[in-house]
Amino acid sequence: FGSSVCAAESKILFLFVMKCVVVQDGHCVVVQRDVPAPSGREILIKVHASAVNRADTLQRKGQYPPPPGATDVLGLEAAGEVVSTGPDVEGTWVPGQRVMTILASGGYGESVVVDERQVMPAPARLDIRTAAALPETWLTAFQLLRLVGEAMPGEHVLVHAAGSGVGIAATQLATAMGLKVIAVAGSDEKLETSKALGASAVINYKTTPNFGEAVRAATGGNGVNLVLDPVGGGPHMEQNCTALASEGRWVLYGLMGGVSPAMSLLPTILGKRLVIKGTTLRARSVEYKGALVREFSDFALAKFEDGSFQVKVDKSFPLAEADAAHEYMLTDASNGKIVLVVQENSSL
C-alpha cells in the first residue's frame, strides 16, 4: 500500500515540478523547475531521453547562450511521449504518443514544451533513447546538404568529422541522395564506420594532414563540389581550398578549429570562384524549422522504419551525469551520438 501511495505522489509531483539541467559556474547542475504549460501550437512532452551536441558544451562554457525567449535549460533535442497540447494545435497528437523533436533549448529536463511544427513521430523501429539521438544531427545534416549546400545527384561531397553525429547522418543522407561521399576523420575506427555507411573514400587527417590532395586523387583530380565543415579556422582551410573543385560550395557550420581565417587563401577562393556559406539551426525561426522537419520527414522517416538509415549511439549517461557526458564529447573519442537518459525505467 505504501509503495502505491509513493508512486501516486510521484506522478502528481511530475505534473507540477521537474528535474532539469542548467549551467552554474561552468558546470551542468540538476535543479528543479516548474513544468511548463503548452500554449498556442505547443505540445508538452514528457522527455525520456535527450542527447549531447557540441553547442551544449559551448553553452556550458558561456560561449553560446540560448536564443532570446528560450529557456536556459540545456538540450537541443529530445524524445519521449505527448502529455498534452495547446489550444491551437493543428495536428492529431495523442497522449502517450512517441515523439522526437528539435529544440532551441530545454531537452535536458523531464518535460519540455515545443511548437508542434518541430515535432516528429518517433520511428517504431527505434527505442526511445535511440530516437533522442536523431533530431538535431539528422536535421542539421539534411539542412546542410539539401537547403544550404544545394547538393545534386552525382556530385562529390567532403564530410568532415565523419564520426560525429552530423557526419554519420550526412554520410547516409548524401548517399541516399545520390552523392559520392569522401569522409574525413581522425581515427581509422570512425572511418570504418563511414565506409560501412556508404562513403566511397575515407581519409584520416591525422596520418594524411595534407588531405586536400588525397581528396582530389579520390575524385579523379576534379575535387569535390561540396564541403561540409564544422572545423572553421586553422590548417583545414587550406586543405578545403585544395579539395574543392572550381565553383565548389563550402558550408561552414561550426568552429571547432577556432576563428582565425587563413587570409592567404583569398586568391584561391577568388580564382576557383568558391562559394562559402555559414549556417546554424538553433536560432532559425519556427517556420523555417517546421519546413525543414516536413521535408526531412518526407525524405527520411520511412528509411528509419525499414532499416535503411541507422542512428549510431556511442554511449549513454544518466541526466545527473551531464557534465561527464560533455567532458566525454570534448575528448573527440565518440563514434556516434552521446545520449542522456532522463527516464531510467522507460519502456517506450
For each residue, the residues with C-beta under 8 A, 3 or more apart:
1: 4 5
2: 5 6
3: 6 7
4: 1 7 8
5: 1 2 8 9
6: 2 3 9 10
7: 3 4 10 11
8: 4 5 11 12
9: 5 6 12 13
10: 6 7 13 14
11: 7 8 14 15
12: 8 9 15 16
13: 9 10 16 17
14: 10 11 17 18 35 46 110 111
15: 11 12 35
16: 12 13 34 35
17: 13 14 32 33 34 35
18: 14 32 33 34 35 109 110 111
19: 30 31 32 109 110 319
20: 30 31 32 33 73 106 108 109 110
21: 28 29 30 31 73 74 75 108 109 319 322
22: 28 29 31 72 73 74
23: 26 27 28 29 59 60 62 72 74
24: 27 29
25:
26: 23 60 61 62
27: 23 24 60 323
28: 21 22 23 60 74 108 322 323 326
29: 21 22 23 24
30: 19 20 21 319 320 322
31: 19 20 21 22
32: 17 18 19 20
33: 17 18 20 73 109
34: 16 17 18
35: 14 15 16 17 18 44 110 111
36: 44 71 111 112 113
37: 44 113
38: 42 43 44 84 85 86 113
39: 42 86 87 113
40: 86 87 88 115
41: 86 88 89 90 115 116 117
42: 38 39 85 86 89 113 114 115 116
43: 38 82 84 85 86 89 93 99 113 114 115 116 119
44: 35 36 37 38 82 83 84 85 111 112 113
45: 78 80 81 82 83 99 101 111 112 113 114 119
46: 14 80 81 82 83 110 111 343
47: 50 78 79 80 107 109 110 111 112 342 343
48: 79 80 81 128 129 132 341 342 343 346 348
49: 78 79 80 128 129 131 132 339 340 341 342 343 346
50: 47 75 77 78 79 107 108 132 319 339 340 342
51: 77 107 132 133 136 137 165 337 338 339 340
52: 56 57 322 325 326 329 337 338 339 340
53: 56 57 76 77 136 137 165
54: 57 58 164 230 254 256 329
55: 58 59 64 76 282
56: 52 53 59 60 74 75 76 108 326
57: 52 53 54 60 61 326 329 330
58: 54 55 61 63 64
59: 23 55 56 62 63 64 65 66 74
60: 23 26 27 28 56 57 74 323 326
61: 26 57 58 64
62: 23 26 59 65
63: 58 59
64: 55 58 59 61
65: 59 62
66: 59 70 71 72 104 105
67: 70 104 105 282 283
68:
69:
70: 66 67 104 105 106
71: 36 66 105 106
72: 22 23 66 105
73: 20 21 22 33 105 106 107 108 109 112
74: 21 22 23 28 56 59 60 105 107 108 322
75: 21 50 56 78 103 105 106 107 108 109 112 340
76: 53 55 56 102 103 104 105 107 136 282
77: 50 51 53 100 101 102 103 107 132 133 134 135 136
78: 45 47 49 50 75 100 101 103 106 107 112 132 135 342
79: 47 48 49 50 98 99 100 101 122 128 129 131 132 134 135 348
80: 45 46 47 48 49 98 99 128 342 343 348
81: 45 46 48 95 96 97 98 99 348
82: 43 44 45 46 85 93 94 95 96 97 99
83: 44 45 46 95 111
84: 38 43 44 95
85: 38 42 43 44 82 89 93 116
86: 38 39 40 41 42 43 89
87: 39 40
88: 40 41
89: 41 42 43 85 86 93 116
90: 41 116
91: 116
92:
93: 43 82 85 89 97 99 116 119
94: 82 97
95: 81 82 83 84
96: 81 82
97: 81 82 93 94 121
98: 79 80 81 121 122 124 128 131 348
99: 43 45 79 80 81 82 93 119 120 121 122
100: 77 78 79 119 120 121 122 131 132 134 135
101: 45 77 78 79 112 114 118 119 120 135
102: 76 77 118 135 136 139 281 289 293
103: 75 76 77 78 106 107 112 114 118
104: 66 67 70 76 282 283
105: 66 67 70 71 72 73 74 75 76
106: 20 70 71 73 75 78 103 109 112 113 114
107: 47 50 51 73 74 75 76 77 78 103 112 132
108: 20 21 28 50 56 73 74 75 319 322 340 342
109: 18 19 20 21 33 47 73 75 106 112 342
110: 14 18 19 20 35 46 47 342 343
111: 14 18 35 36 44 45 46 47 83
112: 36 44 45 47 73 75 78 101 103 106 107 109
113: 36 37 38 39 42 43 44 45 106
114: 42 43 45 101 103 106 118 119
115: 40 41 42 43 118 119 286 289 290
116: 41 42 43 85 89 90 91 93 119
117: 41 286 287 289 290 293 294
118: 101 102 103 114 115 286 289 290 293
119: 43 45 93 99 100 101 114 115 116 293
120: 99 100 101 135 293 297 301
121: 97 98 99 100 301
122: 79 98 99 100 126 128 131 348
123: 126 131 301 304 305
124: 98 305
125: 304 305 306 307
126: 122 123 130 131 134 304 311
127: 130 131 348
128: 48 49 79 80 98 122 131 132 346 348
129: 48 49 79 132 133 313 316 339 341 346
130: 126 127 133 134 311 313 339
131: 49 79 98 100 122 123 126 127 128 134 311
132: 48 49 50 51 77 78 79 100 107 128 129 135 339 340
133: 51 77 129 130 137 165 311 312 313 336 337 339
134: 77 79 100 126 130 131 137 138 304 311
135: 77 78 79 100 101 102 120 132 138 139
136: 51 53 76 77 102 139 140 165 281
137: 51 53 133 134 140 141 164 165 166 168 169 337
138: 134 135 141 142 169 173 296 300 311
139: 102 135 136 142 143 281 289 292 293 296
140: 136 137 143 144 166 169 253 281
141: 137 138 144 145 166 167 169 170 173 228
142: 138 139 145 146 147 169 173 292 295 296 299 300
143: 139 140 146 147 148 279 281 292
144: 140 141 147 148 149 166 170 228 251 253 279
145: 141 142 148 149 151 157 170 173 174 177 179 226 228
146: 142 143 149 150 151 177 295 299
147: 142 143 144 150 292 295
148: 143 144 145 251 277 279
149: 144 145 146 157 226 228 249 251 277
150: 146 147 249
151: 145 146 155 157 174 177 179 225 226
152: 155 179 225
153: 177 178 179
154: 178 179 180
155: 151 152 179 180 224 225 226
156: 179 180 181 182 219 222 223 224 225 226 245
157: 145 149 151 170 174 179 180 181 182 224 225 226 227 228
158: 182 184 215 224 226 227 228 240 243 244
159: 162 167 170 171 174 181 182 183 184 194 199 228
160: 167 184 185 227 228 229 230 231 236
161: 164 166 167 184 185 230 231 256
162: 159 167 168 171 183 184 185 190 191 193 194 199 202
163: 167 168 185 186 187 189 190 191 193 194 334 335 336
164: 54 137 161 167 168 230 334
165: 51 53 133 136 137 168 169 312 336 337
166: 137 140 141 144 161 169 170 228 230 253
167: 141 159 160 161 162 163 164 170 171 183 185 194 228
168: 137 162 163 164 165 171 172 193 194 197 310 312 336
169: 137 138 140 141 142 165 166 172 173
170: 141 144 145 157 159 166 167 173 174 181 228
171: 159 162 167 168 174 175 181 183 194 197 198 199
172: 168 169 175 176 197 198 309 310
173: 138 141 142 145 169 170 176 177 300 309
174: 145 151 157 159 170 171 177 179 181 198
175: 171 172 178 179 181 197 198 199
176: 172 173 299 300 303 308 309
177: 145 146 151 153 173 174
178: 153 154 175
179: 145 151 152 153 154 155 156 157 174 175 226
180: 154 155 156 157 200 219
181: 156 157 159 170 171 174 175 194 198 199 200 201
182: 156 157 158 159 199 200 201 202 203 215 218 219 224 243
183: 159 162 167 171 191 194 195 199 201 202 203
184: 158 159 160 161 162 202 203 204 205 211 215
185: 160 161 162 163 167 190 191 194 202 204 205
186: 163 190 204 205 206 332
187: 163 190 191 204 206 335
188: 191 192 204
189: 163 192 193 335
190: 162 163 185 186 187 193 194 335
191: 162 163 183 185 187 188 194 195 199 202 203 204
192: 188 189 195 196
193: 162 163 168 189 190 196 197 312 335 336
194: 159 162 163 167 168 171 181 183 185 190 191 197 198 199 202
195: 183 191 192 198 199 202
196: 192 193
197: 168 171 172 175 193 194 310
198: 171 172 174 175 181 194 195
199: 159 162 171 175 181 182 183 191 194 195 202
200: 180 181 182 218
201: 181 182 183 215 218
202: 162 182 183 184 185 191 194 195 199
203: 182 183 184 191 208 211 214 215 218
204: 184 185 186 187 188 191 207 208
205: 184 185 186 208 209 211 236 239
206: 186 187 209
207: 204
208: 203 204 205 211 214
209: 205 206 235 239
210: 213 214 239 242
211: 184 203 205 208 214 215 239 243
212: 215 216 238 239 240 241 242 243
213: 210 216 217 242
214: 203 208 210 211 217 218
215: 158 182 184 201 203 211 212 218 219 223 224 239 242 243
216: 212 213 219 221 222 223 242 243
217: 213 214 221
218: 182 200 201 203 214 215
219: 156 180 182 215 216 222 223 224 245
220:
221: 216 217
222: 156 216 219 245
223: 156 215 216 219 242 243 244 245 246 248
224: 155 156 157 158 182 215 219 227 243 244 245 248
225: 151 152 155 156 157 244 245 248 249
226: 145 149 151 155 156 157 158 179 248 249 250 251
227: 157 158 160 224 240 243 244 248 249 250 251
228: 141 144 145 149 157 158 159 160 166 167 170 251 253
229: 160 232 236 240 250 251 252 253 254
230: 54 160 161 164 166 253 254 255 256
231: 160 161 234 236 254 255 256 257
232: 229 236 237 252 254 255 256 257 258 259
233: 236 237 255 257 258 259 260 261 262
234: 231 237 257 258 260 262
235: 209 238 239 257 262
236: 160 205 229 231 232 233 239 240 257
237: 232 233 234 240 241 261 262 265
238: 212 235 241 242 262 265
239: 205 209 210 211 212 215 235 236 242 243
240: 158 212 227 229 236 237 243 244 250
241: 212 237 238 244 265 268 269 272 274
242: 210 212 213 215 216 223 238 239
243: 158 182 211 212 215 216 223 224 227 239 240
244: 158 223 224 225 227 240 241 248 250 272 274
245: 156 219 222 223 224 225 248 272
246: 223 272 273
247: 272 273 274 275
248: 223 224 225 226 227 244 245 272 274 275
249: 149 150 225 226 227 274 275 276 277
250: 226 227 229 240 244 274 275 276 277
251: 144 148 149 226 227 228 229 277 278 279
252: 229 232 276 277 278 279
253: 140 144 166 228 229 230 278 279 280
254: 54 229 230 231 232
255: 230 231 232 233 258 259
256: 54 161 230 231 232
257: 231 232 233 234 235 236
258: 232 233 234 255
259: 232 233 255
260: 233 234
261: 233 237 265
262: 233 234 235 237 238 265
263: 266
264: 267
265: 237 238 241 261 262 268 269
266: 263 269 270
267: 264 270 271
268: 241 265 271 272 274
269: 241 265 266 272 274 276
270: 266 267 273
271: 267 268
272: 241 244 245 246 247 248 268 269
273: 246 247 270
274: 241 244 247 248 249 250 268 269
275: 247 248 249 250
276: 249 250 252 269
277: 148 149 249 250 251 252
278: 251 252 253
279: 143 144 148 251 252 253
280: 253 283 284
281: 102 136 139 140 143 284 289 292
282: 55 67 76 104
283: 67 104 280
284: 280 281 288 289 292
285: 288 289
286: 115 117 118 289 290
287: 117 290 291
288: 284 285 291 292
289: 102 115 117 118 139 281 284 285 286 292 293
290: 115 117 118 286 287 293 294
291: 287 288 294 295
292: 139 142 143 147 281 284 288 289 295 296
293: 102 117 118 119 120 139 289 290 296 297
294: 117 290 291 297 298
295: 142 146 147 291 292 298 299
296: 138 139 142 292 293 299 300 301
297: 120 293 294 300 301
298: 294 295 301
299: 142 146 176 295 296 303
300: 138 142 173 176 296 297 303 304 309
301: 120 121 123 296 297 298 304 305
302: 305 306
303: 176 299 300 306 308 309
304: 123 125 126 134 300 301 307 308 309 311
305: 123 124 125 301 302
306: 125 302 303
307: 125 304 310
308: 176 303 304
309: 172 173 176 300 303 304
310: 168 172 197 307
311: 126 130 131 133 134 138 304 337
312: 133 165 168 193 335 336 337
313: 129 130 133 316 336 337 338 339
314: 334 335 336 337 338
315: 325 328 334 338 339
316: 129 313 338 339 340 341
317: 321 322 324 325 328 338 339 340 341
318: 321 340 341 344
319: 19 21 30 50 108 322 340 341 342
320: 30
321: 317 318 324 325
322: 21 28 30 52 74 108 317 319 325 326 340
323: 27 28 60 326 327
324: 317 321 327 328
325: 52 315 317 321 322 328 329 338 340
326: 28 52 56 57 60 322 323 329 330
327: 323 324 330 331
328: 315 317 324 325 331 333 334 338
329: 52 54 57 325 326 332 334 338
330: 57 326 327
331: 327 328 334
332: 186 329
333: 328
334: 163 164 314 315 328 329 331 337 338
335: 163 187 189 190 193 312 314
336: 133 163 165 168 193 312 313 314
337: 51 52 133 137 165 311 312 313 314 334
338: 51 52 313 314 315 316 317 325 328 329 334
339: 49 50 51 52 129 130 132 133 313 315 316 317
340: 49 50 51 52 75 108 132 316 317 318 319 322 325
341: 48 49 129 316 317 318 319 344 346
342: 47 48 49 50 78 80 108 109 110 319
343: 46 47 48 49 80 110 346
344: 318 341
345:
346: 48 49 128 129 341 343
347:
348: 48 79 80 81 98 122 127 128
